[in-house]
Amino acid sequence: MANTPSAKKAARKIARRTAVNKARRTRVRTFIRNVEAALASGDQAAAAEALKAAQPEIIRAAGKGVMHRNTAARKVSRLAKRVNALSA
């Protein structure tokens, strides 16, 4: 357990950041699930809309350090590829 005042403050800051990051990560996963659901239904228009909403959210998470930027780019790329394949 933290003993010094600075260590106690650091623990509080870490708890706050963890809560924020957890919320962001959950939000990103929800958007990705929405795209997955639209893909599963086979509705290309809905899938495209869901991807359009998910893409900035994923990129924002990478910008905030919740996920690595390459991971975000990979997720967006693979989802876009699947959405485009649906129309073909």
C-alpha positions in Angstrom: 0.0 0.0 0.0 1.2 3.5 -0.8 2.7 5.4 2.2 3.9 8.7 1.0 1.5 11.5 -0.1 2.9 11.4 -3.6 2.5 7.7 -3.9 -1.1 8.0 -2.6 -1.8 10.7 -5.2 -0.2 8.6 -8.0 -2.5 5.7 -6.9 -5.6 7.9 -7.2 -4.5 9.2 -10.7 -3.9 5.6 -11.9 -7.3 4.6 -10.7 -8.9 7.5 -12.6 -7.0 6.8 -15.8 -7.8 3.1 -15.6 -11.5 3.9 -15.4 -11.3 6.2 -18.4 -9.3 3.7 -20.5 -11.6 0.9 -19.5 -14.6 2.9 -20.7 -12.9 3.8 -24.0 -11.9 0.2 -24.6 -15.5 -1.0 -23.9 -16.9 1.7 -26.2 -14.6 0.6 -29.0 -15.5 -3.1 -28.5 -19.2 -2.1 -28.7 -18.7 -0.3 -32.0 -16.8 -3.3 -33.4 -19.6 -5.7 -32.2 -22.1 -3.5 -34.1 -20.1 -3.9 -37.3 -19.9 -7.6 -36.7 -23.6 -7.9 -36.2 -24.4 -5.9 -39.4 -21.9 -8.2 -41.3 -23.6 -11.3 -39.9 -27.0 -10.0 -40.9 -25.7 -9.6 -44.5 -27.0 -6.0 -44.7 -24.3 -4.1 -46.6 -25.7 -0.7 -46.0 -26.0 -1.2 -42.3 -22.5 -2.7 -42.2 -21.1 0.4 -44.0 -22.9 2.7 -41.6 -21.6 0.8 -38.6 -18.1 0.9 -40.0 -18.3 4.6 -40.6 -19.3 5.1 -37.0 -16.7 2.6 -35.6 -13.7 3.9 -37.6 -13.2 7.2 -35.8 -13.8 5.6 -32.4 -11.1 3.0 -33.1 -8.6 5.7 -34.3 -9.4 7.9 -31.3 -8.7 5.0 -28.9 -5.3 4.6 -30.6 -4.7 8.4 -30.3 -5.5 8.2 -26.6 -3.1 5.3 -26.0 -5.8 2.7 -25.2 -4.6 0.6 -28.1 -1.5 0.7 -30.3 -2.0 2.6 -33.6 -1.0 -0.4 -35.7 -3.6 -2.5 -33.9 -6.2 0.1 -34.6 -5.2 0.3 -38.3 -5.4 -3.5 -38.6 -8.8 -3.6 -37.0 -10.2 -0.9 -39.3 -8.6 -2.5 -42.3 -9.9 -5.9 -41.7 -13.4 -4.6 -41.0 -13.4 -2.5 -44.1 -12.2 -5.5 -46.1 -15.1 -7.6 -44.8 -17.7 -4.8 -45.5 -16.4 -4.3 -49.0 -16.5 -8.1 -49.6 -20.2 -8.1 -48.7 -21.0 -5.8 -51.6 -19.1 -7.9 -54.1 
